[in-house]
């Protein structure tokens, strides 16, 4: 896929899979909801999660976005990234609201904002800075 196709494909996905390196050497893969900001994917998760612990040890990770069922429909993007973990409450809360709007499909009311604020106190924001991109689209074969 060309650069604009990659960006459009990522924006069209609802879930990204994030692979981090576990302390035992095994990959740790987890699905995440995300938003795209200036060409970078951002997600939030619990500060005490295994993926955060893994990223604190080693900020390298791989993101994957995929679609298709039959072989001739398979397409996807893999991003090798460095992850920057943000712990500032204002940053985490703003990201949480952005994710809630993307997946909730509407502006947030006061109750939703309050819920996000409570969640933000327990979470971190993850900024994925791409180093390398690989993509495939079997529909073009």
N, CA, C and O of each residue as an XYZ file, in Angstrom:
564
protein
N       0.837     -1.180      0.000
C       0.000      0.000      0.000
C       0.882      1.243      0.000
O       1.953      1.262      0.607
N       0.424      2.261     -0.677
C       1.115      3.550     -0.662
C       0.810      4.260      0.661
O      -0.087      3.859      1.402
N       1.568      5.312      0.939
C       1.429      6.030      2.211
C       0.021      6.501      2.513
O      -0.443      6.376      3.646
N      -0.676      7.051      1.502
C      -2.038      7.527      1.739
C      -2.990      6.357      1.966
O      -3.944      6.478      2.735
N      -2.742      5.228      1.308
C      -3.559      4.034      1.520
C      -3.346      3.480      2.933
O      -4.294      3.041      3.584
N      -2.111      3.506      3.393
C      -1.794      3.043      4.746
C      -2.541      3.891      5.766
O      -3.183      3.355      6.669
N      -2.461      5.201      5.627
C      -3.133      6.103      6.573
C      -4.639      5.876      6.574
O      -5.257      5.809      7.637
N      -5.233      5.757      5.390
C      -6.678      5.540      5.289
C      -7.069      4.192      5.888
O      -8.094      4.082      6.561
N      -6.257      3.174      5.643
C      -6.557      1.849      6.176
C      -6.537      1.876      7.698
O      -7.462      1.379      8.341
N      -5.483      2.456      8.281
C      -5.388      2.524      9.746
C      -6.588      3.289     10.312
O      -7.193      2.849     11.290
N      -6.931      4.416      9.713
C      -8.056      5.219     10.201
C      -9.377      4.464     10.131
O     -10.297      4.748     10.898
N      -9.475      3.505      9.216
C     -10.726      2.761      9.052
C     -10.865      1.594     10.035
O     -11.951      1.026     10.154
N      -9.824      1.238     10.717
C      -9.847      0.093     11.639
C     -10.374      0.522     13.001
O     -10.214      1.674     13.405
N     -10.995     -0.401     13.696
C     -11.514     -0.151     15.038
C     -10.580     -0.656     16.130
O     -10.597     -0.148     17.251
N      -9.773     -1.647     15.805
C      -8.899     -2.272     16.803
C      -7.503     -2.421     16.225
O      -7.334     -2.795     15.064
N      -6.514     -2.127     17.039
C      -5.138     -2.428     16.658
C      -4.605     -3.440     17.667
O      -4.975     -3.421     18.841
N      -3.741     -4.315     17.195
C      -3.084     -5.275     18.073
C      -1.703     -4.728     18.381
O      -0.949     -4.362     17.479
N      -1.383     -4.679     19.655
C      -0.092     -4.158     20.116
C       0.720     -5.315     20.688
O       0.274     -6.007     21.603
N       1.914     -5.515     20.139
C       2.823     -6.555     20.621
C       3.975     -5.909     21.374
O       4.690     -5.064     20.835
N       4.146     -6.316     22.622
C       5.282     -5.871     23.435
C       6.112     -7.099     23.787
O       5.690     -8.234     23.568
N       7.291     -6.855     24.333
C       8.205     -7.940     24.689
C       8.066     -8.231     26.178
O       8.396     -7.387     27.011
N       7.582     -9.416     26.512
C       7.472     -9.811     27.915
C       8.835    -10.079     28.522
O       9.801    -10.343     27.806
N       8.911    -10.012     29.835
C      10.207    -10.219     30.497
C      10.720    -11.636     30.315
O      11.913    -11.893     30.471
N       9.811    -12.567     29.983
C      10.222    -13.952     29.732
C      10.656    -14.178     28.285
O      10.981    -15.300     27.895
N      10.658    -13.094     27.484
C      11.083    -13.197     26.096
C       9.968    -13.469     25.110
O      10.178    -13.368     23.901
N       8.795    -13.809     25.596
C       7.671    -14.097     24.720
C       6.932    -12.817     24.359
O       6.797    -11.927     25.198
N       6.452    -12.711     23.124
C       5.634    -11.552     22.739
C       4.336    -11.537     23.538
O       3.759    -12.583     23.833
N       3.898    -10.351     23.875
C       2.641    -10.124     24.600
C       1.758     -9.296     23.676
O       2.044     -8.123     23.436
N       0.690     -9.892     23.155
C      -0.184     -9.217     22.187
C      -1.512     -8.868     22.833
O      -2.122     -9.695     23.511
N      -1.955     -7.635     22.617
C      -3.226     -7.190     23.182
C      -3.932     -6.261     22.205
O      -3.284     -5.458     21.535
N      -5.264     -6.364     22.117
C      -6.032     -5.448     21.279
C      -6.253     -4.125     22.009
O      -6.413     -4.100     23.229
N      -6.259     -3.036     21.257
C      -6.479     -1.711     21.836
C      -7.372     -0.877     20.929
O      -7.280     -0.957     19.704
N      -8.232     -0.079     21.542
C      -8.889      0.999     20.816
C      -7.884      2.135     20.719
O      -7.000      2.253     21.567
N      -8.008      2.971     19.697
C      -6.985      3.983     19.451
C      -7.567      5.167     18.690
O      -8.678      5.113     18.162
N      -6.789      6.226     18.652
C      -7.044      7.367     17.770
C      -5.750      7.672     17.037
O      -4.669      7.276     17.471
N      -5.871      8.376     15.926
C      -4.700      8.793     15.167
C      -4.561     10.298     15.330
O      -5.509     11.048     15.093
N      -3.387     10.731     15.733
C      -3.050     12.147     15.886
C      -1.783     12.419     15.080
O      -0.730     11.842     15.355
N      -1.885     13.284     14.101
C      -0.716     13.665     13.307
C       0.091     12.453     12.838
O       1.319     12.440     12.929
N      -0.603     11.450     12.344
C       0.065     10.276     11.794
C       0.568      9.277     12.810
O       1.203      8.290     12.438
N       0.300      9.507     14.090
C       0.705      8.570     15.135
C      -0.523      8.011     15.834
O      -1.501      8.724     16.063
N      -0.463      6.734     16.168
C      -1.547      6.119     16.923
C      -1.330      6.386     18.411
O      -0.207      6.354     18.914
N      -2.436      6.648     19.092
C      -2.442      6.859     20.540
C      -3.496      5.940     21.138
O      -4.561      5.748     20.552
N      -3.204      5.372     22.304
C      -4.162      4.538     23.030
C      -3.965      4.786     24.515
O      -2.957      5.351     24.941
N      -4.947      4.351     25.293
C      -4.762      4.410     26.739
C      -5.030      3.042     27.321
O      -5.732      2.222     26.730
N      -4.461      2.809     28.490
C      -4.635      1.533     29.170
C      -4.329      1.734     30.641
O      -3.828      2.783     31.047
N      -4.633      0.721     31.433
C      -4.351      0.810     32.868
C      -2.848      0.892     33.113
O      -2.069      0.165     32.496
N      -2.453      1.769     34.005
C      -1.044      2.008     34.298
C      -0.339      0.750     34.806
O       0.864      0.587     34.605
N      -1.082     -0.134     35.459
C      -0.479     -1.346     36.028
C      -0.569     -2.544     35.095
O      -0.262     -3.663     35.506
N      -0.980     -2.338     33.852
C      -1.144     -3.454     32.917
C       0.213     -4.047     32.533
O       1.254     -3.401     32.651
N       0.166     -5.278     32.079
C       1.400     -5.950     31.658
C       2.048     -5.236     30.482
O       3.273     -5.128     30.426
N       1.245     -4.746     29.541
C       1.849     -4.075     28.378
C       2.611     -2.830     28.805
O       3.662     -2.537     28.235
N       2.116     -2.095     29.784
C       2.834     -0.912     30.270
C       4.133     -1.338     30.947
O       5.180     -0.730     30.725
N       4.070     -2.359     31.754
C       5.304     -2.850     32.404
C       6.335     -3.268     31.363
O       7.527     -2.994     31.505
N       5.858     -3.937     30.315
C       6.770     -4.340     29.246
C       7.369     -3.124     28.549
O       8.569     -3.095     28.272
N       6.541     -2.118     28.262
C       7.014     -0.917     27.560
C       7.929     -0.057     28.432
O       8.787      0.656     27.913
N       7.754     -0.120     29.729
C       8.675      0.584     30.634
C      10.071     -0.028     30.544
O      11.069      0.688     30.621
N      10.143     -1.345     30.382
C      11.433     -2.029     30.235
C      12.039     -1.825     28.861
O      13.250     -1.655     28.714
N      11.158     -1.846     27.840
C      11.614     -1.767     26.453
C      10.517     -1.068     25.649
O       9.455     -1.651     25.429
N      10.751      0.160     25.210
C       9.693      0.927     24.536
C       9.384      0.476     23.108
O       8.487      1.021     22.466
N      10.123     -0.515     22.612
C       9.853     -1.003     21.256
C       8.612     -1.882     21.262
O       8.411     -2.695     22.165
N       7.783     -1.703     20.236
C       6.584     -2.524     20.100
C       6.199     -2.583     18.629
O       6.725     -1.839     17.801
N       5.282     -3.470     18.328
C       4.767     -3.606     16.971
C       3.255     -3.501     17.021
O       2.600     -4.130     17.853
N       2.708     -2.694     16.115
C       1.263     -2.565     15.980
C       0.835     -3.254     14.699
O       1.534     -3.186     13.687
N      -0.306     -3.914     14.740
C      -0.841     -4.521     13.529
C      -2.313     -4.166     13.381
O      -3.081     -4.158     14.343
N      -2.673     -3.873     12.134
C      -4.042     -3.574     11.724
C      -4.345     -4.519     10.578
O      -3.546     -4.626      9.647
N      -5.489     -5.214     10.620
C      -5.741     -6.202      9.585
C      -7.211     -6.239      9.211
O      -8.078     -5.788      9.959
N      -7.465     -6.789      8.032
C      -8.831     -6.968      7.539
C      -8.836     -8.106      6.534
O      -7.798     -8.480      5.987
N     -10.023     -8.647      6.303
C     -10.201     -9.699      5.312
C     -10.445    -11.043      5.960
O      -9.996    -11.307      7.075
N     -11.166    -11.890      5.241
C     -11.456    -13.247      5.709
C     -10.796    -14.274      4.786
O     -10.014    -15.112      5.236
N     -11.114    -14.202      3.512
C     -10.523    -15.128      2.538
C      -9.117    -14.653      2.181
O      -8.808    -13.469      2.312
N      -8.270    -15.571      1.733
C      -6.878    -15.243      1.426
C      -6.773    -14.066      0.459
O      -5.930    -13.188      0.643
N      -7.618    -14.041     -0.566
C      -7.524    -12.977     -1.571
C      -8.105    -11.651     -1.089
O      -8.137    -10.683     -1.848
N      -8.565    -11.593      0.160
C      -9.067    -10.350      0.755
C      -8.129     -9.793      1.826
O      -8.304     -8.660      2.273
N      -7.133    -10.585      2.239
C      -6.284    -10.187      3.361
C      -5.509     -8.912      3.049
O      -4.928     -8.763      1.974
N      -5.515     -8.010      4.002
C      -4.745     -6.775      3.883
C      -4.438     -6.284      5.292
O      -5.143     -6.598      6.252
N      -3.381     -5.516      5.385
C      -3.021     -5.023      6.699
C      -1.798     -4.140      6.684
O      -1.148     -3.933      5.660
N      -1.511     -3.625      7.871
C      -0.361     -2.752      8.088
C       0.299     -3.169      9.392
O      -0.375     -3.445     10.384
N       1.624     -3.210      9.379
C       2.413     -3.451     10.575
C       3.329     -2.253     10.782
O       4.029     -1.825      9.864
N       3.315     -1.721     11.989
C       4.177     -0.585     12.336
C       5.130     -1.001     13.446
O       4.693     -1.443     14.508
N       6.424     -0.861     13.208
C       7.398     -0.989     14.282
C       7.502      0.389     14.911
O       7.756      1.376     14.220
N       7.304      0.457     16.220
C       7.204      1.758     16.901
C       8.053      1.814     18.159
O       8.450      0.795     18.724
N       8.311      3.044     18.570
C       8.762      3.336     19.921
C       7.550      3.913     20.634
O       6.838      4.746     20.073
N       7.312      3.480     21.859
C       6.161      3.967     22.614
C       6.620      4.941     23.686
O       7.520      4.648     24.474
N       5.983      6.104     23.698
C       6.199      7.081     24.758
C       4.994      6.997     25.693
O       3.853      7.140     25.254
N       5.243      6.769     26.957
C       4.176      6.673     27.949
C       3.990      8.036     28.606
O       4.938      8.621     29.130
N       2.764      8.529     28.570
C       2.411      9.811     29.188
C       1.564      9.538     30.425
O       0.591      8.786     30.365
N       1.932     10.146     31.538
C       1.228      9.926     32.797
C       0.500     11.173     33.296
O      -0.232     11.099     34.284
N       0.685     12.312     32.637
C       0.069     13.553     33.085
C      -1.450     13.421     32.971
O      -1.966     13.069     31.911
N      -2.162     13.701     34.056
C      -3.604     13.493     34.112
C      -4.333     14.233     33.001
O      -5.266     13.690     32.411
N      -3.929     15.446     32.711
C      -4.587     16.226     31.658
C      -4.425     15.549     30.286
O      -5.376     15.492     29.507
N      -3.243     15.048     30.002
C      -2.986     14.359     28.731
C      -3.794     13.076     28.633
O      -4.412     12.802     27.605
N      -3.790     12.296     29.697
C      -4.503     11.020     29.707
C      -6.007     11.249     29.591
O      -6.686     10.546     28.842
N      -6.525     12.219     30.320
C      -7.959     12.504     30.280
C      -8.404     12.994     28.903
O      -9.442     12.567     28.398
N      -7.630     13.882     28.299
C      -7.969     14.375     26.955
C      -7.986     13.230     25.951
O      -8.861     13.177     25.087
N      -7.029     12.315     26.056
C      -7.010     11.161     25.163
C      -8.218     10.265     25.422
O      -8.847      9.785     24.479
N      -8.541     10.043     26.671
C      -9.705      9.232     27.006
C     -10.982      9.798     26.414
O     -11.822      9.050     25.914
N     -11.133     11.116     26.467
C     -12.307     11.751     25.868
C     -12.317     11.577     24.356
O     -13.367     11.337     23.760
N     -11.153     11.697     23.741
C     -11.056     11.533     22.291
C     -11.420     10.101     21.870
O     -12.124      9.895     20.881
N     -10.935      9.136     22.623
C     -11.267      7.737     22.340
C     -12.759      7.502     22.556
O     -13.398      6.822     21.753
N     -13.313      8.048     23.615
C     -14.751      7.886     23.892
C     -15.591      8.487     22.767
O     -16.612      7.916     22.385
N     -15.174      9.622     22.241
C     -15.912     10.225     21.117
C     -15.798      9.362     19.868
O     -16.781      9.170     19.153
N     -14.617      8.848     19.606
C     -14.442      8.024     18.400
C     -15.304      6.769     18.453
O     -15.955      6.420     17.469
N     -15.311      6.101     19.575
C     -16.017      4.828     19.667
C     -17.467      4.979     20.111
O     -18.282      4.084     19.886
N     -17.792      6.103     20.740
C     -19.172      6.349     21.155
C     -19.982      7.059     20.094
O     -21.213      7.012     20.107
N     -19.291      7.722     19.167
C     -19.955      8.351     18.039
C     -20.659      9.662     18.322
O     -21.453     10.117     17.499
N     -20.395     10.283     19.460
C     -21.084     11.540     19.767
C     -20.255     12.351     20.750
O     -19.278     11.864     21.320
N     -20.666     13.593     20.934
C     -20.038     14.420     21.954
C     -20.348     13.845     23.332
O     -21.350     13.152     23.507
N     -19.504     14.126     24.291
C     -19.673     13.578     25.632
C     -20.509     14.512     26.491
O     -20.336     15.730     26.460
N     -21.411     13.926     27.252
C     -22.149     14.727     28.223
C     -21.332     14.789     29.514
O     -20.259     14.193     29.602
N     -21.836     15.505     30.503
C     -21.095     15.680     31.756
C     -20.817     14.352     32.457
O     -19.742     14.160     33.026
N     -21.782     13.438     32.417
C     -21.595     12.145     33.080
C     -20.480     11.347     32.399
O     -19.672     10.708     33.074
N     -20.438     11.383     31.083
C     -19.389     10.665     30.357
C     -18.021     11.281     30.629
O     -17.041     10.558     30.808
N     -17.947     12.603     30.661
C     -16.680     13.270     30.969
C     -16.201     12.913     32.378
O     -15.008     12.707     32.600
N     -17.130     12.842     33.316
C     -16.771     12.481     34.692
C     -16.254     11.042     34.759
O     -15.298     10.754     35.479
N     -16.885     10.152     34.015
C     -16.427      8.761     33.970
C     -15.013      8.689     33.411
O     -14.154      8.010     33.973
N     -14.769      9.388     32.304
C     -13.430      9.390     31.697
C     -12.404      9.945     32.681
O     -11.301      9.412     32.793
N     -12.760     11.004     33.387
C     -11.834     11.599     34.358
C     -11.490     10.602     35.466
O     -10.337     10.526     35.889
N     -12.472      9.843     35.938
C     -12.191      8.828     36.970
C     -11.273      7.743     36.422
O     -10.359      7.292     37.111
N     -11.515      7.326     35.187
C     -10.675      6.307     34.566
C      -9.256      6.819     34.328
O      -8.287      6.080     34.502
N      -9.139      8.080     33.932
C      -7.828      8.654     33.604
C      -6.873      8.607     34.793
O      -5.659      8.507     34.611
N      -7.401      8.676     35.979
C      -6.553      8.642     37.173
C      -5.826      7.305     37.319
O      -4.803      7.225     37.999
N      -6.353      6.255     36.682
C      -5.763      4.917     36.790
C      -5.020      4.499     35.530
O      -4.483      3.393     35.460
N      -4.988      5.374     34.541
C      -4.491      4.983     33.223
C      -3.279      5.808     32.793
O      -2.894      6.780     33.443
N      -2.699      5.382     31.679
C      -1.638      6.130     31.009
C      -2.034      6.278     29.546
O      -2.841      5.509     29.023
N      -1.454      7.276     28.900
C      -1.605      7.445     27.457
C      -0.351      6.895     26.794
O       0.763      7.097     27.275
N      -0.551      6.200     25.688
C       0.571      5.629     24.960
C       0.618      6.251     23.573
O      -0.352      6.191     22.818
N       1.747      6.841     23.250
C       1.992      7.470     21.954
C       2.945      6.562     21.187
O       4.070      6.314     21.620
N       2.479      6.074     20.046
C       3.273      5.135     19.261
C       3.936      5.878     18.107
O       3.263      6.344     17.187
N       5.252      5.983     18.166
C       6.024      6.704     17.156
C       6.595      5.701     16.160
O       7.496      4.936     16.502
N       6.073      5.699     14.915
C       6.506      4.692     13.940
C       7.959      4.861     13.515
O       8.433      5.977     13.302
N       8.655      3.735     13.396
C      10.018      3.674     12.868
C      10.022      3.067     11.472
O      10.777      3.486     10.595
N       9.156      2.066     11.285
C       9.159      1.298     10.041
C       7.736      0.801      9.779
O       7.005      0.446     10.704
N       7.364      0.783      8.500
C       6.023      0.350      8.107
C       6.116     -0.762      7.075
O       6.929     -0.707      6.152
N       5.273     -1.768      7.246
C       5.103     -2.815      6.227
C       3.611     -2.966      6.001
O       2.820     -2.884      6.941
N       3.226     -3.188      4.742
C       1.804     -3.351      4.449
C       1.617     -4.438      3.397
O       2.547     -4.787      2.670
N       0.411     -4.959      3.334
C       0.078     -5.974      2.340
C      -1.379     -5.822      1.957
O      -2.206     -5.389      2.760
N      -1.681     -6.184      0.721
C      -3.049     -6.142      0.232
C      -3.201     -7.238     -0.819
O      -2.860     -7.039     -1.984
N      -3.706     -8.377     -0.410
C      -3.846     -9.517     -1.305
C      -4.877     -9.280     -2.394
O      -4.920    -10.031     -3.369
N      -5.704     -8.260     -2.254
C      -6.663     -7.941     -3.319
C      -5.946     -7.474     -4.569
O      -6.514     -7.506     -5.660
N      -4.696     -7.039     -4.420
C      -3.910     -6.541     -5.559
C      -3.076     -7.636     -6.223
O      -2.406     -7.378     -7.223
N      -3.108     -8.846     -5.684
C      -2.300     -9.937     -6.257
C      -2.818    -10.368     -7.601
O      -2.255    -11.272     -8.218
